[in-house]
Amino acid sequence: MTAPLRSNFEPGTNRWAMRRAQWTALGLTDEDMARPKIAIVNSSSDLASCFSHLDGMVLPLKDAIRAAGGIGFEIRTAAPSDAITSAGAAGQYILPSRDLIVSDIEVAAEGALLDGMVCLSSCDKTTPAHLMAAGRLDIPTIVVACGYQPSGRFRGQPVDFEDVFVYAGHVAAGRMTVAELAEMTGCAVRGPGVCAGMGTANSMHIAAEALGMALPGSTPVLAGSAKMWQAVDAAGRRIVELVGADVRPRAILTAGAFRNAVIAILAISGSVNCLKHLQAVAVEAGCDVDVYGLFEELAPAVPLLAAVKPNGDQRIDEFEAAGGALGLLRQLRPMLDLGQPTVDGRNIGAVTAAGPDVDGPDVDAAVIRPLDAPFARHPGIVILRGSLAPDGAVVKRTVADDGVKQFTGPARVFRSREQGLAAIRAGQVQAGEVLVLTGLGLRGAPGMGFTSAFVFALAGAGLSDKVAVVTDGQMSGLVNKGISVAEVSPEGAAGGPLGLVRDGDVIRVDVDAATIDLDVAPAELARRRAQLPPPTAPAGCSWLSVYARTVRPLGQGATLGT
């Protein structure tokens, strides 16, 4: 039994007539107009190489949809790149762009009452946005990972975009010349696609497959490869079947699916951004699951099975060749909810049973380890709680985990990333200090300030393991031998304790104990809070102003509400 199409209107009605007039002008026939109508969500832009190949994927996808009996309509949305879009407003546009994409998709797909979506997901914010839109609209959807970029060599050594990010901090500290950095930037990225490491983009691509929203075996993938094009063709054909069977995202995005995704992210020590993104997907899908709670619960039990840069020495192409997300999920089978459905039509149990043989020649067990022989057993992502972060904060741990685990010191407070960078350049940062960047959260920035440049500048100055960093802003691509605590909640601008810290206050961080505390008497904190002016929401109609007035806390995925 084929489900009726919501896109088909009664002949002779006003809506039927208007649609027929417009689509006849596009060359569609009456037969075409009766087919399933699929949105091809193309978050594309000429601003970054992350998206430069997406336009070329649309026509083959349309052809695959038509071959399966449907009609594809391209929908364009915003296409934020952390490398490019972070230039304005100190990176404050990055996270809010995610929710802008979701609403953009809603306007087009829901406004036109289309029947399904294939989402071309590339850089960091597009995959979570596409998953959020799938959950919100609840129409059949497949996420297609558009692949990672090929990297190059710098003076005989492999180099990628993550290295550029790190070594820019070395220039600021005088440990690398501008000419050397320019030479590195000229060879780090050799084609289209997302950053070639286990950053947010590849982490979320893998999460999409673990959730069941991407076709099995499609992540991660080299952009432009035969495997990527096979996934495009398969998605175009499969989406028409999903529409016919009325298989909707909310049937897939269940509590068990989020549990599986959290396990997968912990096993690869994925990006800390996955926490808020997965929580946001759950909120939009109407799934009552505490993603942050799942990370806290599962982190001690999930070993690290992969060591892809920046967490270790392996490359993302080696991870793909070793079996990719499907190989990872097969190794994790004893921990997964195998009954969870996927867009493939089979559940996770059947999908992983048909996956790569872990003992066979197609899987490199040195890259994706079995559960009983992991790279490490400590948590890759740790949520800290304490008097400085009652609602939590996040720390990333690498596979080697050879950095500092406990740190106690006096605070030095900065109210912006630029203020902190200026202090580093001026040699004012002292070993033993806890460097606090506050006012950079969801409402304070607004949009969550981009603080990674500050941490990389510390690395360039040789201070990483001599100080600790605590912020309510976000970090990306972070590898640090010291302690870097991000996304402290509640944020300082919303009345959180971080906004009450003063220079010289003692802060204690213990990663092993998952605690972060401020050694200031409650009475003194109450006095400081009483002296603060009441928080005000920015006026105006700019996107950041609207975002600041409507964004909800991290525990709700930083989604928009009232």
C-alpha positions in Angstrom: 0.0 0.0 0.0 1.5 3.3 -1.1 0.8 6.3 1.2 -1.1 9.2 -0.3 1.0 12.1 -1.3 0.4 15.3 0.6 1.8 17.3 -2.4 -1.1 16.2 -4.7 -4.0 18.6 -4.7 -7.6 18.2 -5.9 -7.8 19.0 -9.6 -9.7 22.2 -10.2 -8.9 23.8 -6.8 -7.0 27.0 -6.5 -3.9 25.4 -5.1 -3.9 22.8 -7.9 -4.2 25.5 -10.6 -1.5 27.7 -9.2 0.9 24.9 -8.8 0.2 23.5 -12.3 0.7 26.9 -13.9 4.1 27.3 -12.2 5.4 23.8 -12.8 4.1 23.6 -16.4 6.4 26.6 -17.0 9.3 24.6 -15.6 8.7 21.8 -18.1 6.8 19.3 -15.8 4.0 17.2 -17.2 0.8 16.2 -15.4 2.4 12.8 -14.9 5.4 14.4 -13.3 3.1 16.4 -10.9 1.6 13.2 -9.6 4.9 11.8 -8.6 6.5 12.0 -5.1 8.1 15.4 -4.8 11.4 15.4 -3.1 13.3 18.4 -1.7 17.0 18.3 -2.5 18.4 20.5 0.3 21.6 22.1 -1.0 23.5 24.1 1.6 25.9 25.4 -1.0 28.2 28.4 -1.3 31.1 29.7 -3.3 32.7 31.0 0.0 34.4 27.8 1.1 35.7 24.6 -0.5 33.5 22.7 2.0 30.6 23.3 -0.4 32.2 23.8 -3.8 31.2 20.4 -5.1 27.6 20.3 -3.9 26.0 22.0 -6.9 27.4 19.3 -9.1 25.7 16.6 -7.0 22.2 18.0 -7.6 21.6 16.9 -11.2 22.7 13.2 -10.6 20.5 13.2 -7.5 17.6 14.5 -9.5 18.2 11.8 -12.1 18.2 9.1 -9.4 15.0 10.4 -7.9 13.3 10.4 -11.3 14.5 6.9 -12.1 12.8 5.8 -8.9 9.6 7.5 -9.9 9.9 10.8 -8.1 10.7 14.5 -8.9 13.5 16.4 -7.2 13.3 20.1 -6.4 16.5 21.9 -5.4 16.2 24.0 -2.2 19.1 26.3 -1.3 19.9 27.4 2.2 22.6 29.2 4.1 26.0 27.5 4.0 28.1 28.5 7.0 31.8 27.5 7.2 33.7 27.7 10.4 36.7 28.8 8.4 35.0 31.7 6.7 31.8 32.6 8.5 33.7 33.0 11.8 35.4 36.1 10.5 32.5 38.4 11.4 31.3 39.2 14.9 34.1 37.1 16.5 32.6 33.9 15.2 29.1 34.6 16.7 27.3 33.7 13.4 28.5 30.1 13.4 26.1 28.4 15.8 23.1 30.5 15.1 23.4 29.7 11.4 22.4 26.1 12.3 18.9 27.2 13.4 18.6 29.6 10.4 19.1 26.6 8.1 16.4 24.6 9.9 13.9 27.4 9.5 14.9 28.0 5.9 14.2 24.3 5.1 10.9 24.5 6.9 9.8 27.5 4.8 10.6 25.8 1.5 9.7 22.1 2.2 6.7 22.7 4.4 5.5 25.8 2.6 5.4 23.8 -0.7 4.1 20.6 1.1 6.8 18.4 -0.4 6.8 14.7 0.3 10.4 14.0 1.4 13.9 15.4 1.6 17.5 14.4 0.6 19.9 16.6 2.5 23.3 17.3 1.0 25.3 17.7 4.3 28.8 19.1 4.3 30.4 21.5 6.8 29.8 21.5 10.5 26.4 23.1 11.0 24.7 21.7 8.0 24.4 18.1 9.2 22.8 18.9 12.6 20.6 21.5 10.8 19.4 18.9 8.3 18.7 16.4 11.1 16.9 19.0 13.1 14.7 19.9 10.1 13.9 16.2 9.5 12.8 15.9 13.1 10.7 19.1 13.0 9.0 18.4 9.7 8.8 14.7 10.1 8.7 13.9 6.4 10.8 11.0 5.0 14.4 12.2 4.9 17.9 10.8 4.1 21.1 12.6 5.0 23.9 12.3 2.4 27.4 13.0 3.7 29.2 15.0 1.0 32.7 14.0 2.1 36.0 15.2 3.5 38.6 17.1 1.5 41.8 15.6 0.2 44.8 17.0 2.1 48.4 17.7 1.0 52.0 17.7 2.1 54.1 20.5 3.7 57.8 20.0 3.4 57.5 16.3 3.0 55.0 15.8 5.8 51.2 15.3 5.6 49.3 18.5 6.3 45.6 19.3 6.6 43.3 22.2 7.5 43.4 21.3 11.2 47.2 21.9 11.1 46.6 25.3 9.6 44.3 26.1 12.5 46.9 25.1 15.1 49.9 26.7 13.5 48.3 30.1 13.1 48.7 30.4 16.9 52.4 29.7 16.4 52.8 32.8 14.2 51.2 35.0 16.9 53.8 33.7 19.3 56.7 34.1 16.9 57.4 30.4 16.6 56.5 30.3 12.8 56.9 32.9 10.2 54.1 34.3 8.1 55.8 33.0 5.0 55.9 29.5 6.4 52.3 29.6 7.3 51.4 30.9 3.9 53.3 28.0 2.3 51.3 25.6 4.6 48.0 27.1 3.7 48.8 26.7 0.0 49.0 22.9 0.2 46.8 21.9 3.1 43.5 21.7 1.2 43.7 19.9 -2.2 40.0 19.8 -3.1 36.4 20.1 -2.0 34.9 18.7 1.2 35.0 19.1 5.0 38.1 19.2 7.2 40.0 15.9 7.1 39.9 15.1 10.7 37.5 13.9 13.4 36.1 17.4 13.8 32.4 18.3 14.0 31.7 17.6 10.3 33.0 14.0 10.1 31.7 13.4 13.7 28.2 14.5 12.8 28.3 12.5 9.5 29.1 9.4 11.5 26.4 10.3 14.1 23.8 10.6 11.2 24.6 7.0 10.2 24.6 5.8 13.8 21.2 7.5 14.3 19.9 5.6 11.2 19.4 8.7 9.1 22.2 8.1 6.6 22.5 5.0 4.4 24.7 2.3 6.0 28.3 2.5 4.8 28.1 6.0 3.5 30.2 7.8 6.2 32.9 9.1 6.3 33.7 9.4 2.6 36.2 11.2 0.4 34.5 14.0 -1.4 34.1 13.3 -5.1 35.0 9.6 -4.8 33.1 6.8 -6.5 31.7 5.8 -3.0 30.2 9.3 -2.6 28.5 9.1 -6.0 27.2 5.7 -5.2 25.6 7.1 -2.0 24.0 9.9 -3.9 22.4 7.5 -6.4 21.3 5.1 -3.6 19.8 8.0 -1.6 17.9 9.3 -4.6 16.3 5.9 -5.3 15.7 5.0 -1.6 13.9 8.3 -0.7 11.1 7.5 -3.1 10.6 4.2 -1.4 10.6 5.8 2.0 7.9 8.2 0.8 5.8 5.4 -0.5 6.2 3.4 2.7 5.6 6.6 4.8 8.7 6.0 6.9 9.3 9.2 8.8 12.2 10.5 10.9 10.4 10.4 14.2 10.1 6.7 13.9 13.8 6.5 13.5 15.0 9.3 15.9 14.0 7.4 19.1 15.7 7.3 22.5 17.5 4.1 21.4 18.9 5.9 18.3 20.3 8.7 20.3 21.9 6.2 22.7 23.5 4.5 19.7 24.8 7.8 18.4 26.3 8.8 21.7 28.1 5.5 22.0 29.5 5.9 18.5 30.7 9.5 19.2 32.3 8.4 22.5 34.1 5.5 20.7 35.8 7.9 18.3 36.2 10.8 20.7 34.2 12.9 18.4 33.7 16.6 18.5 32.2 18.1 21.7 29.9 20.0 19.5 28.0 16.8 19.0 26.5 17.1 22.5 24.4 20.2 21.8 23.7 19.2 18.2 22.3 15.7 19.1 20.3 17.3 21.9 18.9 19.8 19.4 17.9 17.0 17.0 16.2 15.3 19.9 14.3 18.4 20.8 13.1 19.0 17.2 12.1 15.4 16.8 10.0 15.5 20.0 12.1 12.8 21.6 12.3 13.1 25.4 15.9 12.1 25.8 18.7 13.8 27.8 21.7 13.6 25.5 24.0 15.2 28.0 22.9 12.7 30.6 23.6 9.9 28.1 27.2 11.2 27.7 27.6 11.2 31.4 26.2 7.7 31.8 28.0 6.1 28.9 31.4 7.8 28.9 33.0 5.5 31.6 31.8 2.4 29.7 32.6 3.2 26.1 36.3 2.6 25.2 38.1 4.6 22.5 38.2 2.4 19.4 39.7 5.0 17.0 42.5 7.5 17.1 41.8 9.8 14.1 43.4 13.3 14.1 43.2 15.4 16.2 42.7 12.7 18.8 45.6 10.5 17.6 47.9 9.8 14.7 45.4 8.1 12.3 43.9 9.9 9.3 40.2 10.0 8.3 40.9 8.2 5.0 42.4 5.3 7.0 39.3 5.2 9.2 37.1 5.1 6.1 39.3 2.3 4.5 39.1 0.3 7.8 35.3 0.2 7.6 34.2 3.7 8.5 31.0 4.2 10.6 29.7 0.8 9.6 32.8 -1.0 10.8 32.7 1.1 14.0 29.1 0.1 14.7 29.9 -3.5 14.1 32.7 -3.4 16.7 30.2 -1.7 19.0 27.4 -4.3 18.5 27.4 -5.6 22.1 26.7 -2.1 23.3 24.1 -1.0 20.8 20.3 -1.1 20.6 20.2 -3.4 17.6 16.5 -3.1 17.1 16.6 0.6 16.0 15.3 1.2 12.5 17.3 3.0 9.7 16.5 4.7 6.5 17.9 1.6 4.8 14.8 -0.4 5.8 16.8 -2.8 8.1 17.5 -2.2 11.8 20.9 -1.6 13.2 21.3 -5.3 14.1 20.7 -6.4 10.5 22.8 -3.6 9.1 25.8 -4.3 11.2 25.5 -8.1 10.8 25.9 -7.5 7.0 28.8 -5.1 7.6 32.5 -5.6 7.2 34.0 -8.7 8.8 36.2 -7.4 11.5 38.6 -10.3 10.9 38.6 -9.9 7.2 41.0 -8.2 4.8 38.7 -5.2 4.3 39.0 -4.0 8.0 42.1 -2.7 9.6 41.8 -3.6 13.3 44.7 -1.3 14.0 42.5 1.7 13.0 39.1 0.5 14.4 39.8 -1.6 17.4 37.6 -4.3 18.9 36.0 -3.6 22.3 38.4 -5.9 24.1 41.5 -4.2 22.7 40.8 -0.5 22.5 43.2 2.4 22.1 42.2 3.5 25.6 39.5 3.1 28.2 39.2 6.6 29.6 36.3 8.7 28.4 37.0 10.8 25.3 34.4 13.4 26.3 33.9 14.4 30.0 31.1 16.5 31.4 32.2 18.4 34.5 29.9 19.7 37.2 30.4 21.8 40.3 29.8 25.2 41.8 31.3 26.9 38.7 29.2 24.8 36.3 26.0 23.6 38.0 24.5 22.6 34.6 27.7 21.2 33.2 30.7 22.0 31.1 32.7 19.9 28.6 36.3 18.7 28.3 37.8 16.8 25.4 40.4 14.1 26.0 42.6 12.6 23.3 43.6 8.9 23.0 47.0 9.5 24.5 45.5 11.6 27.3 49.0 12.8 28.3 47.9 16.2 29.5 47.1 17.7 32.8 44.1 16.2 34.7 43.9 18.5 37.8 44.5 22.2 38.0 44.0 24.7 40.8 44.9 28.4 40.4 43.9 32.0 40.6 41.6 33.3 37.9 42.4 35.9 35.3 39.2 37.1 33.7 38.7 38.2 30.1 35.4 39.5 28.7 36.2 38.8 25.1 38.4 36.6 23.0 40.3 39.7 21.7 41.1 40.8 25.2 42.5 37.4 26.0 44.6 37.3 22.8 46.0 40.7 23.5 47.1 39.6 26.9 48.9 36.6 25.4 50.6 38.7 22.8 51.7 41.2 25.6 53.2 38.4 27.7 50.7 39.1 30.5 49.5 35.5 30.9 51.3 33.8 33.8 51.9 30.1 34.4 49.6 28.7 37.1 46.6 30.9 36.2 43.1 29.8 35.3 42.1 31.9 32.3 38.4 32.7 32.3 36.6 33.9 29.1 33.1 34.8 30.1 30.2 36.5 28.5 30.7 34.4 25.4 27.7 32.0 25.7 24.5 31.7 23.8 23.0 34.9 24.9 26.2 36.7 26.0 28.1 36.6 22.7 25.3 36.2 21.4 25.6 32.9 19.5 28.4 31.4 21.5 31.8 33.0 21.0 34.5 31.1 19.0 37.4 30.7 21.5 39.7 28.1 19.8 42.0 30.8 18.5 42.7 31.8 22.1 43.7 28.2 23.0 45.8 27.8 19.9 47.6 31.1 20.8 48.4 29.6 24.2 49.9 26.6 22.5 51.9 28.8 20.2 53.2 30.6 23.3 54.2 27.4 25.0 51.6 27.8 27.8 49.1 25.0 27.1 50.2 22.8 30.0 50.9 25.7 32.3 47.5 27.2 32.5 43.9 26.1 32.4 41.1 27.7 30.3 37.5 27.9 31.3 34.8 29.5 29.1 31.1 29.6 28.3 32.1 29.9 24.7 32.6 27.1 22.2 35.8 25.4 20.9 36.4 23.6 17.7 39.2 21.4 16.4 40.7 21.5 19.8 43.8 19.5 20.9 45.5 20.8 24.0 47.9 19.3 26.5 46.4 21.5 29.2 42.9 21.7 30.5 40.4 23.5 28.4 36.8 23.6 29.7 34.2 24.9 27.3 30.4 25.6 27.2 30.1 26.2 30.9 26.4 26.3 31.8 24.6 28.4 33.0 26.5 31.0 31.0 27.9 34.1 32.6 25.5 36.5 30.8 22.5 34.5 32.0 23.5 34.8 35.7 25.8 31.7 35.8 28.6 31.7 38.4 31.2 32.1 35.6 30.0 35.7 35.2 30.7 36.3 38.9 34.4 35.3 38.8 36.9 38.0 39.6 40.7 38.1 39.1 42.4 36.1 41.9 39.5 33.8 42.7 40.6 30.2 43.1 39.2 27.7 40.6 39.7 24.0 41.0 39.3 21.6 38.0 39.6 17.8 38.3 39.0 16.0 35.0 39.2 12.5 36.5 36.6 13.4 39.2 34.6 15.4 36.6 34.4 18.5 38.9 34.9 22.2 38.5 34.5 24.5 41.5 34.9 28.1 42.4 36.4 28.7 45.9 34.3 31.7 46.8 31.9 31.9 49.7 28.2 31.8 48.7 27.6 35.0 50.5 30.2 36.8 48.5 28.8 35.4 45.3 25.3 36.6 46.3 26.8 40.1 47.0 28.4 40.2 43.5 25.2 39.0 41.9 23.2 41.7 43.6 25.6 44.3 42.1 25.1 43.2 38.5 22.7 45.1 36.3 19.7 43.1 35.2 20.4 41.2 31.9 19.0 42.9 28.8 18.1 41.3 25.5 19.5 43.1 22.4 16.9 45.0 20.4 16.6 45.0 16.6 15.9 42.6 13.8 19.4 41.4 13.0 19.7 37.6 13.1 22.0 37.7 16.2 19.5 40.0 18.0 16.6 37.6 17.3 18.8 34.7 18.3 19.8 36.2 21.6 16.2 36.8 22.5 14.9 33.3 21.7 17.8 30.8 22.2 17.2 28.3 24.9 20.0 26.8 27.2 22.4 24.1 26.1 20.4 21.5 28.0 17.7 22.1 25.3 20.3 21.9 22.5 20.5 25.7 22.1 17.3 25.5 20.1 15.0 28.5 19.6 11.9 29.0 21.6 10.2 31.7 23.7 
